[in-house]
């Protein structure tokens, strides 16, 4: 199996991260997918898109997580969202690397802390597992439910 990898010359360039996408499938017709920076540019980008009526019915059950690294009183946004005329927050600025071997892996660095996030669609289930490690401080995750 080959590995796809991008360093910060790509991951910290918003236009480059928006041009590149990742996809994890679950074998049931569902998936997890987004752009490298996590900003959704397609209707069916999401961390858990379930095939409710295969082969055509798809439901975005979990759109994304708005991730924040909390260190004491300091909060650093790791997420990236695109709205008409603006990008907020700009978490892509902390994205040091993207790698996909078995699963997509994102490496963030902020305030001297390195955080690695992995996204895995579980084969045969409408389940997505998201893991982060190591983290010093507190990492907050806020689900964004789509229900489309």
N, C-alpha and C positions, 0 to 999 in steps of 0.2 A: 504494500500500500504506500502510495506516495504522500508526501507532506507538502502542504501549502503554507507558506510563511511570509509575513510582511513585517517590516520593522517600522520605527517611528517616522521614517521619511514618507511612508504611505499612511500609517494609522493616525498621524497628527495633521493630515491634510484632509479637510472636510470633503472636498470634491472627490478625492481619490477613495475615501472610505464609502462614500455614497455610490460609487460606481461598482463596488465589489460587494458581493452578497455571499452568505453561507446558508446551507440547508442541511437539516437533519431529518430523516424520515423514520416513521415508526412501523412500517410494514402493514399498516391498516388503511393507508391512504391519507394519514395525517402527517404533520411535520412541525418543526420549529425552524424559523428562518428570519433573517433580517439583513441589514447592511453591516459592514464591519464595525461601524461606530454605534450600531443599535438604533439609529433613527429609521423609522419605517417610511419607506417610499412606495410601497405597494399595498393594496387593499388586504391581501392575505399574508402580510408579514405578521409574525406573532411567535411567542414562545410555546404556545400550545394551540395548534390548529387541528381540530379533530374532524375526522370523516364521519359525520353523523348519519349520512345516507349514501354510502359508497355506491357508485364511483363519483357521484357529482356533489353531494351535500357536504359542505365544509362549514365549520363554525369556529371562529376565533374565540377560544375560551380564556386565554391569557395573552393579552397583547404584549406587555413588556413589564419590566421592573424598573422603577426609577431608583437608581442606586446612588447612595451617598456614603462617603467615608467620613466618619466623625472621629475627630481626634481632640479630646478635651472639648473646648467650646468652638473649635473650628470645624466647619462642614464643607466638604469638597464633593461636588457633584461629579459622578462618573458617567452619568447618562447624557445622551444627546437627543434632543427633540427638535423637529423642524416645524415651524408655524409660518403662516404667510408673512413674508418680509423679515423674519428673524429666526435665529437658532438659539434655543435656551433649554436647558443648560448646555454648556459646551464641554461635556465630559471627554470628547475625543481628544482634547488637548492633553489629557493624562494617559491616553492609551499608548503604551510603549510598543506593544507587539500583538500580532494575531498569528495563531498557528492552528492548522487543522491537520491532524493525523487521524486519530479515530474520532475525536469530537472537537468542535470549535473551542479554542482556548484563547482567552483575552488576558493580557498582562497590563495592569495599570500601575503607575507610579505617581504618588502625590505626597507632598510633605515628608519625603524620606521613607515612605511606606510603599512596599510593593505588594500588590494584590493580584492573584490569579483567579479568574473565573472560568469555569467549564460548563458547557451546556450540552446535555445529552437527551435525545429523544429515546425513550425505552421501547425496544422492539416488542411488538405484539400488545402494546398498551397505549392508551391515550394519556401518557404521562411524560412530563419533561422534568429532568433533574438538573438543578443548577447548584453548583458547588463553588465555594470561594475558599482560598487558603493561600498563604498564611496572612493573617491580618492582625496588626497591632492597633488598638483603638477599637472603635465600634463601627460596624458596617450596617447601615439601615437600608432595607429593601421595601419599596412600596409597590404593590401590584396595581396594574392598570388593566381593568377588566373591560373587554370590548363587547362581548355578547352579540356579535354580528352573525 
